[in-house]
Amino acid sequence: MALAGFLILAVAAVAGALGVVLQRNALYAALSLVGVFAATAVLYLMLSAPFLAMIQIIVYAGAIMVLFIFVIMLLSVRYEESGEGAGIPAGVKRNLAVVLAALMVGLFAVLSWTFVLTGRRGAADTDTTSIEQLGLTLYRKYAFPFEVASILLLVAIIGAVAITRRHGRGMEGSVGVEES
Amino acid sequence: MTLDWWIEVVVKIVVVFLVVLTAVAYMTLIERRVIALIQSRIGPNRVGPQGLFQPAADALKLMTKETVLPAAVSKHLFLFAPVFSLVPALAAFAVIPFGDSLNLFGRQVPLHITDVNVALLYILALSSIGVYGIFLGGWASNNKYALMGGLRSSAQMISYELTLGLVVVSVVILTGSFSLVDTVTAQQHGWFILYQPLGFLLFLVGSMAEINRIPFDLPEAETELVAGFHTEYSGMRFAMFFLGEYANLITVTALTTLLFLGGWLVPWPSPAWMGPIWFAGKMFVLIFFMMWTRGTLPRFRFDQLMQFGWKILLPLALVNIILTGLVVTLRS
């Protein structure tokens, strides 16, 4: 039964991923990515990591993808029309993409033969303990990288505000389509 | 995973589903009567005794209304958006415990569908998904009022979700677990509203904003945006948004009761079946409070709303976490 569940989720995730890559409408591609994240979250659940599954939904599907979709909606990304833009013709683009994908798959195959994945699960005891362990590890052993990561995010936020604020004009609080 | 277990789970799911849908339907009637009371009029009392068949009449009306599909909408998103709104609202009931265990048919039946160790995170995750329904519905309608309503509503929901999440963190500091059953059992020596009055107020206000309730209902403001993100929806599709909104109301009041008002705990020793009754009673007090504010307060302007969420509620929630952490550390 676990195998059936895994197969369904894996097919859903791969279908979503193919949807992201092959869809012409950018908004549908973003929604397919949300589907991939949802399937991944359920896979995490099957691997006894419920905390990670919920965080995947809250952070990835619920915040990052909302940001992506806002950007796509507000900037009215049009359908990609192949062959229209000057530069690399569409056939070359497609062949390059296929070659890179084959390289990545090959690399993964080689690495998975070289380094045997142990398949060892994390804490197999109660999940509160695993959240506790996550908290202890994050805030004791890896406290410094954690703080550095939060400063990095702060720098990104300040940079975004500095870039979009121009000529001393204050940012109003209204949400809407802004004429840039 | 025996047959007994399956039967128990399926029966619980069916019962909770039916009870929630009935409650949502009658919530509309109760709201109209309560608001009428506040506005010195009577409200619906014609359809059946005291208007008790009004929800059935409303349901019939919505089902038989012509479902208009405007020509210029993005068809798939338009049809799918109400689902994104309704399903998370109902799915939250999978982890909400209504009481302790009861002895039914010779077995101890715990009064919740599941008791996962990440129940609070699950509910936060579902509220993050609920944002999709609103702005996809607004965008797919290809209508400037709907788009503005959708964008405003999703900005509002995202902002106030932060406050809710931080208040949940301070409750988890007191409980030590994300499980809702553990949260309620930890309140046996005093409901958390006594230990976290600020948290309770923040959660109440934040959840009113989260479910787009007056005074935070600018995204659906009838006088400004026609009907906001559900302008172009009619018939059953509108009914799904509508149901989702009231189901969210029930979810949010249930969550507030579980986190701050002791869930099913009765202040004096009583039999186990009194638990769900008290739970419903506490929920109704909060629901009445929400309807009371709806009938009484004017709505926030959108920039006031955003300022309130980011500049007042969020810092207060952070202060709440710091205070809670300090007190817990100093006492242990």
Interface residues (C-beta under 8 A of the other chain):
Chain A: L27 Y28 L31 V34 P50 F51 A53 M54 I55 I57 I58 A61 G62 A63 V66 I69 F70 M73 T126 D127 T128 I131 E172 G173 S174 V175 G176
Chain B: S74 H76 L77 V116 N117 V118 L121 Y122 L124 A125 S128 I129 V131 Y132 F135 W139 M148 L151 R152 S154 A155 I158 G176 S177 F178 S179 F302 D303 M306 Q307
